[in-house]
Amino acid sequence: MNDLSKGTDQSDALADQRSGSGIVVLSASMQLLHMNRQATELAKKINAAEHGGNTAVSARGVLPTAMTELCAEIIKALHIRTEAKDWEQFELKRVTGDPNQPILLRGFGLPDRGGVQYARLVVTMEELGRKQNLNTEHARERFQLTNREQSVVEHLAKGWTNKEIANALQITEQTVKEHIKHIMRKTNATTRTGILVQIFNS
């Protein structure tokens, strides 16, 4: 019996070493059911970024604000997407954390026939900087971005404001807004974060 549990411990340790993604499972009432070691580490990084480098935890405890907001979106979607098959090609994404090493959150719902209150929420977390660099050349071809739009995307990825981008490119803030509007249309995104999700995944 001991050998068996020892074998399980070793395989768990190996799995932890191999898995680069953080995994969090919550109930529909936001009760934390499972959080692997990688998720705990990434949550600390997000919390630090959200609190300006202060490692104090967010109001929800260990879960960063970005994750609780994503979970709220998943719960909303679970009221509409009530069958497991509804989630096969659907996920909610958010890029958060330190702009120099952003973390991609992917959210999924696991519906339950008993109703939303029995559903489960799954969030995977992955460091974008480590796994994939922002490949703006590839993104430019894929989304047919102009040189100026590509420059705007590069600055967005650094977490810059419209004003900072305008100053760097020596254009007006209004022009930056127009570029972002065009980039949103081309990448089929509705937010600045959505643009980055599309670009990082291109």
C-alpha positions, -999 to 999 in steps of 0.1 A, spaced: 0 0 0 28 24 9 47 16 -23 15 25 -42 11 59 -25 48 66 -29 44 60 -66 15 84 -67 35 110 -49 64 106 -74 41 108 -104 24 139 -89 58 156 -84 68 147 -120 35 161 -133 41 193 -113 75 197 -128 63 192 -163 31 213 -162 38 249 -170 2 259 -167 -16 270 -135 -49 253 -130 -77 266 -107 -111 250 -101 -139 268 -83 -175 262 -75 -202 286 -89 -202 303 -55 -165 311 -60 -153 285 -34 -118 274 -43 -118 236 -49 -83 231 -64 -53 252 -72 -20 237 -83 14 250 -73 20 268 -105 -13 286 -102 -4 297 -67 29 312 -79 12 329 -109 -15 343 -86 11 358 -64 27 375 -94 -7 389 -106 -15 401 -71 19 419 -69 12 436 -102 -23 445 -92 -11 460 -59 18 479 -74 45 454 -63 29 450 -29 24 413 -22 -7 419 -1 -34 396 -12 -66 409 -29 -100 412 -12 -109 377 -23 -79 361 -6 -55 343 -28 -74 350 -60 -64 381 -79 -90 406 -90 -85 398 -126 -94 362 -119 -125 369 -98 -137 392 -126 -131 365 -152 -150 340 -130 -179 364 -128 -179 364 -166 -179 326 -167 -208 325 -143 -228 349 -165 -220 327 -196 -231 295 -177 -266 309 -176 -266 309 -214 -243 280 -221 -259 253 -201 -247 222 -219 -211 208 -219 -210 210 -257 -216 247 -255 -182 251 -240 -163 229 -265 -152 258 -288 -157 286 -262 -134 301 -236 -130 335 -220 -96 350 -220 -78 378 -202 -42 390 -202 -31 403 -168 -1 408 -145 31 426 -152 31 440 -188 67 428 -192 57 392 -185 20 390 -189 -1 361 -178 -29 347 -199 -60 335 -181 -84 312 -199 -117 305 -183 -141 276 -189 -174 266 -175 -184 230 -166 -222 231 -166 -242 207 -144 -277 194 -152 -287 204 -116 -283 241 -125 -257 268 -124 -252 265 -86 -237 230 -92 -215 241 -121 -177 243 -119 -153 270 -132 -119 261 -145 -92 288 -151 -58 280 -166 -29 304 -162 1 307 -184 30 331 -186 31 345 -221 66 360 -218 82 327 -211 64 305 -236 59 328 -265 73 362 -273 51 389 -289 56 381 -325 44 413 -341 59 404 -375 37 373 -377 7 393 -363 13 420 -389 10 395 -417 -20 376 -402 -41 407 -394 -27 429 -422 -15 456 -398 2 487 -411 37 496 -398 22 523 -376 -5 498 -362 23 473 -355 42 500 -335 10 508 -315 6 470 -307 42 468 -295 36 497 -271 2 483 -260 20 451 -250 42 472 -227 11 484 -209 15 520 -222 -13 545 -221 -26 562 -252 -8 594 -241 25 575 -237 21 559 -272 12 592 -287 44 608 -273 66 579 -284 52 579 -320 49 617 -321 12 616 -330 -19 628 -312 -39 607 -287 -69 609 -310 -47 593 -338 -37 565 -314 -74 559 -306 -81 556 -343 -53 531 -348 -65 510 -318 -100 511 -333 -87 498 -366 -66 471 -349 -97 460 -329 -116 456 -362 -88 437 -378 -82 414 -348 -119 410 -340 -113 423 -305 -134 446 -284 -108 457 -258 -71 466 -256 -65 433 -237 -85 414 -264 -60 428 -290 -31 414 -270 -48 380 -266 -52 378 -304 -16 389 -311 -1 366 -285 -21 337 -299 -13 345 -335 
